[in-house]
């Protein structure tokens, strides 16, 4: 019984890790259809909470990481739900500069290794 529980837990952790890596890889590819919900999941993956910028914030959202005293503000897109390309680039730069994402993380690292061969 214990072994079965351990194996199920281990399999779940591997699957969850794969899902997180897939989201980061997808984000790093800078797709044109990256949604606001995916951006929220990305920031939550790096221990950011969501906060509004006050009562009159309207669509302004702030991602806050209290542990590292960091925050990043964005406007929730409307009427479409996709993130603009310039915002995607800015978020990527922020995550790289603050060591949440390595420049060689995921697929980029694999591609670079293959180029050297």
Protein Blocks (a to p, Z undefined) as FASTA:
>chain_A
ZZmmmmmmmmmmmmmmmmmmmmmmmmmnopakbcfklmmmmmmmnopacddebjklomac
cdddfknopacddddddfbfbdcfklmmmmmmmmmmnomacfkgcjllmmmmmmmZZ
